[in-house]
Amino acid sequence: MNQSTRDGFTSNFGVLVATLGSAVGLGNIWKFPYLTGANGGAGFLLVYLLATLLVGLPLLMVETTLGRAARANAVTTFERIAPPNQRGWKIIGWMGFTAALLIMAFYTSVAGWVFAYIFKAFSGEIATTDPKIAGSAFGKLVSNPVSSLLWQWLVLALTGSIIMLGVSKGIEAVARKLMPLLFGLLLILCVRSLTLPGATEGLKFLFSPDFAKITPEVILTALGLAFFKLSIGMGCMLTYGSYFRAEQNIPATTTRVMFADLSVSLLAGIAIFPAVFAFGFAPAAGPSLVFMTIPAVFTSMPGGSLFMTIFFVLTAVASIGAMLSLLEVPVAVLTERYKLSRKRASLMTIGTILLLGVPAALSQSITAELKIFGMNPFDLFDFLSSNVLLPLGGILICLFVGWVYGLPQLEEQLGNRGKLGNEKLVQLVFVLVRFVAPLSIAIVLLHGLKII
């Protein structure tokens, strides 16, 4: 593909909201609150913040930098910037390609549940103060093969139609509308939650750390979340970086993305935990927090159905940006390496995800007994992507940048060829990526594989 005709982001704001849209997802509204609740609150948050600064942010910087330097998809990037005799580094891109497909196979199922819950909340079907009744409603949804597939296919059709429009007219245009909407909805929920009697207990849980609760398990969980939540190691930031403008200040942009992403997570926590404590529910409800506890919490407050509907609209909005970045990884590879039209590449990608996604969506019903390594398809795809491909991809990127790409080239790219005068910052990033990040991610990998 001629680089002069290659689509890309059109403004600094477009870059920010699109990249933020990739980083913000179900991890912020669903995974972050339940992991924070299950791991003791503020202490976990503190460790997560440190892990993000020492591992997540440096990797976010170098991934987008590599993408912009190559102006190519996740696979071709390493063919262009690696030494001629070391083109095998493109395996990183292929791992991201595979991870994106596997993540979408199960992520679209969860997103489908969220979209279904918008209508359940609006209709009053899940308006109950009993988490057990809410749990029963959730069980009926996920165990129904027809509804599971229809909601997953709806999500694929929606995101696929946006991807077909391209980078500037599709991804960027949608992100410009969705990200402000997301922050607006979050603020509405935060204000409502903070006005509840007893809300201060929730804030104390979220912001007053009990250091005795910071165990090795908590540290490892926080490290894993910091790595996963910024869309690192799955080819997304390599691909999005290739659409960055030449003069983009990558350190400044990625730092803004990191803090905006953290803000969304904190706002989600502020929206959820004061309400959870105000009505006497357990903050350590685990993965069921969103689909079982949250309906009961919102039903307990005046105007609960309205605020519950807003919450699930917000969660659906958050999922769209992340899914667009995941879809873009294989679509970019297919259009640039195999010269397919964007429409055909998008349809092929959606078709592949659909084939993988059907057994994942049916993992609570028809394929529940289909076990591979003791896991159903949903859990298998989650394990392979989150516990194997993403950490391995992250480690390989660190090794490539730290020991092959080198500091001079990183300074040239992150400093915009000397225009930014940020040599000390780049040197710090280089040390973190060369030594701290790969060791940290290796520990996450070994923990995910249950070796440690």
N, C-alpha and C positions, 0 to 999 in steps of 0.2 A: 504494500500500500504506500502510495506517495505521501510522505510526511507533510508536505505542504497542504494536502487536501484532507489530512487526518482530523477528525472531529476532536474537540477538546472543550474544557471549561472556558467561559468567556470573561470572567471577572474574578477579582479577589473574593467577593462575597459568594459567588458561585462555587469557587473552590472550597471555601470554608463550609458552606451548608451541605455540599455533596459529600465531602469527606466526613463531616460530622454525621450525616445521614447513614454512612457506612458503619461508623463506630457505635452510634446509638442504635439499639435494637431491643429485642426481648431481654437481652442480658441486663439492661438498665432497669426495666420496669418489673421484670419477673425474677431473673437470676440474682441480681445484686441484692434486692430486699430480702429474699429468702435465705441467701447465704449469710448476709449480715445478721439476720435474726437467729439463724442456727449456730452462728459462731460468736455470739456474745456481744454484738453491737459495735460500740465505739472502738474497742480494741482492734477488732477485725478491720474496721474502716481505716484506722491509722496505718496498719500494716499494708493494706491495699494501696493506700496513697503512696507510701514509700516504694512499694513494688512497681507502681505505675511510673514514678519518677526515675527509678534506677534501671528498669527493664523495658516497660511498655513504651514510654516516650522516645528513648533513643532508637528503639527498633522501628517505631513509627516514622521517625525522621529518615533513617537510612533506607527503608523500603520505598518511601515516596521519592527519595533522591535517586535511587537506582532506576525507578520507572521513568522519571523525567530525563535522566541522562541518556537512556536508550530510546525513548519515544516509541515504545513497542509494548506488546502484550507480555504477560508474565513469563512465557517460555522464551520468546525471541530476545527479551531483555538480556538474559545471560549469554546468549550467543553473540550479542553486540558488544557487551562490555567486559566479558571475560577474555583472558589471553587466548590467542588462537589455538594453543595446544591444550586448553582447559575448558572446552565447550560442554563438558559433562555436567557443569554446574546448572545447566538448563533443567536438570532433574528437579530442582527447586520449583520451577514454574509448573512442571507436570504434576508435582505433588499438590501445589495450590489448585491446579485445574481439577484434580481428583477430589480434593477436600471440599471445594466449592460445590461440586455435584452431590457429594455425600451429605454435606450439611443441609443443602436445600431439600434433600429427600425427606429428612425428618423435621427440619425447621418449618417447612410449609405445612406440615401437620399441626404443629403447635400454633402457627399463625392462623390456620383454619379454625382452631378452637377459639382463638381470640375473636375472630370475626363473627363466629356463631354466637359468642357471648354478648356481643353488642345488641343483637336482637333479643336474646334471652333477658338481658337487663332491661331493655326498653319495654318489653312485653310484661315484665313482672314475674316471669317464670322462675327466676332464681331469687326472688325477694323473700328470703327466709333468714331468721336469726340463728338457725341451727346449722352449724357446719356439716353435720351428717347428712341433712337433707340436700344441702348444696353439693356435697360429695356424691350423693346419689344421682343428681342431675348431671354432674360432670361424667360420672360413670356411664350413664345412658348415652351421652353424646359420643364418647370415644369408643364405646363398644358397638355402636351402630355402624356397620360397614358402609351403608349408603351415604349417611350424613358425613362420615369421616372423609370419604372420597370426594363428595361434592364440594365441601368447604375447602379441601386442599386444592382441587382443580380451579375453584373460583380465585384463590390466591395466586395460582400459577398464571391464570388468564390475565389477571389484573397487572401483575408485575411484568409478565411477558409483553403485554401491549405497550407498556412504558419503555421497556428496553428496545423494542423495535424502532422507536422514534429517534434513538441515538443518544449521544452523550449530552450535548447542549440542549436539545429540544425535548429530551426525555428525562434523563437522570437529573441534570441541573435544574431544569424547569420545575420538576416535581419537588425536588428538595427545597427550592426557594419558597414554595407554598407550605410544605409539610413541617419544616423545622420551626418556623415561627408559631404555627398552629400547635405543635407539640409543647413548646414552652408555655404558650398561653393556657392550654388545658391543664398543664401541671400546676401552674400558679393558682388557678381556680381551686383545684383540689387541695393544694397546700393551705390556702386561706381557710377553706372549710374545715380541714382537719385540725388546724391550730386553734380554731374557735370552740372546739369541743371541750367540755369539762374533763379534767384529768389528762389533757394533752401533754402537759409538761413531763410526765413520766416517759412518754415516747421520745421526746427530745433528749431527755437525760440518757435513755438507752442508746440513742444514736450518736450522741456527742460527748458523753462523759465516760472515758475508758476505764475499764477494770483490767489492769495489766495482768492480774492473775489468770485471766481467761485467754491470754495470748500463748497458746500452746504450739508446738511444732506443727500439728495438724492444721491449726488456724493459719499459720504462716504459709504453709504449702498451698492451702486453698486460696488464700489471697493472691499469692503469686500466679496461680493458674488462672484466676479470674482477670487479673490485670493483663495477662497475656492475651486471653481470649477476647476480652471486651473491646479492644481497639482494632479488631479485624486484622491482626498480625499473623503472618505465616500461612495465609490462605490465598495469596495472590491478589487480594482486593486492593491493597495499598500500592503494590507494584503497578497494577493496572491504572488506578486512579492517578498515581503520580505521573504516569505517561501523558495524562491529559492536563497536567499543570502548565501554566504559562511560564515562559522562559525566565521572566523576572520575578517569579513568585519567591517570597522569602519563606523557605520551607521550615526553618526552625521556629519562626514566629507563628506560622500557620498551624503547624502540628501542635505547638504548645497551646494555642487557642482551642484547637480541637480537643486536646486532652482535658483542659479545664472545663470546656463546655460539656464534654461527655461526663466528667465527674459531677458537674452541676446537675445534670439530668438525673444521675443516680441519687444524689443527695436530695433533690426535690422529690423524687419518687419515695425515698425513705421518709421524708417529712410528711408526704401525703398519706403514707400507709401507717407508720408506727404510732403516731399520736392517736389515731383512730383505733388501732389495734388495742392499745393500752386503755383508752378511754372506755371501751366496752368489754374489757376483761378477757380478751382473746390471747392466745399464746404467740409470741413473736417468733418462736422457733418451730413454726408449722411446716417448714421445709418446702419442697416444690409445689405442694398443694396450696400455698399461701394465696396465690392469685385466684385460682379457680374454686376454692372451697372456703377459705377464711374470708377473703375480701368481700364476696357477696353478703356474708353474714354481718360483717362490720358495717358496710354501707347501709344495709337494711335497717340497722339499729339507729341510724341518725335520721333526723327530719330531712325530707327531700332525698332520701337515700337512693331511690331508683334513678333519679336524674344524675346524681353524682357517680353512681355505679356505671351508668351508660357512658358518661364522660370518661371514666377511667378506662373502659375497654376500647373506646374510640382512640384514646391516647395510646394505648398499648398496640393497637393495630397500626396506627401511624408510625410508631417507633419501629415496627417490624418491616415496614415497606422499604425504608432506606437501606437497611441491612441486606434485604433480599435482592435489591437492585444491584448492589455492589458484588454480591456473590454470583448473580447471573452474568454480570459483565465480564467476569474472568474467563469462562469458556467461550462466550460470544466473541470477545476480542481475539482469542486464539484462533477460532474457526474462521473469522473474517480476514485476519491478516496472514495467517500461515497457509490457509487452504483456499483463499480467494473466494469465499462464499459471500453472497449478499448478506446484509445485516438481517433481513427478514428470514432468510433460510437458516442462517446460523442460530438465530433466536428460536426458531421452531424446532431445530434439531436439539438444542439445549433443553428446551421445555419438554420435548418428547423423552429425552434421556432421564430427566428428573422425574417425569411422570412414571416411567417404568420402574425406577428405583423407589419412588415415593409410594406407590401402591402398597407393596408389602410393609413399608414403614407405617403408613396410615392405618393399616389393618392389624397392627401389632397388638391391639387390645381386643381383637375379635378373631378373624379368620386365621391370621398367621401367628397368633399368640403362642402356639405350640411349635412353631418353626424355629428351632434353636440352632444357632451356629456359635460354637465356642460358649455354649450356655446362655446366649443372648438372643432375644428376638430381633427382627430386622431394625426396628427403631433404635434399640439400645446398641446394636452392632455398629450402625452408621455413626451414631454419636461417639462411641468409643474409638472407632478407627480415625475419625476426623479430629476430635478434641484431644484424645489421649496419645495419638500416634503421629498423624500427618502434620498437625499444626506445630507441636513442639519440635519435631524433627526438622520441619521447614524453617522454623525460627532459629534453631541451632546452626543449620547450614548457612543461613543468611549471615549470621554473626561471623562464622568462620570465613565466609567469602569476603565480607567487608573488611574484617580484621586482619586477614592473612593473605588475601589475593588482591582485592581492589586497592587497599592501602590508604594511608592518611593523606598523601598529596592529592589524590583524585577526590577524596571525600571533602577536603578543604576547598578544592576548586568548585565542586558542585554545591555544597551547603553554604559556601561563602559567595555564591554567584560570581565566581571568577574574581574574587578580591573586593567586590563592591560593598559587601556587608561588613567587612572588618570584624568577623566573629571567630578568629582563629582559636582563641582560648576555649570557647564553647565547643567548637568542632573537635578539638583535641580531647576534651572531657567526654564527649559523645563517643569518640573512637575508643577510648580506654574502656568505657562501660560496655560497648558492643564487642570489644575484643576479649575482655576477661569476665566481667561481672554477669552480663546477660546470658552468655552460653552456659556458664556454670549453673545459674539460677534456673534456666529452662531445662537443663539436663536433670536437675533435681525434680522439677515438675513432671518431666517425662517418666522418670523412674518411679515416682509416686503414683502417677496415673496407671502405670503397668503393674502396680502393687509389688514392686521390687524393694522399695523402701517405704 
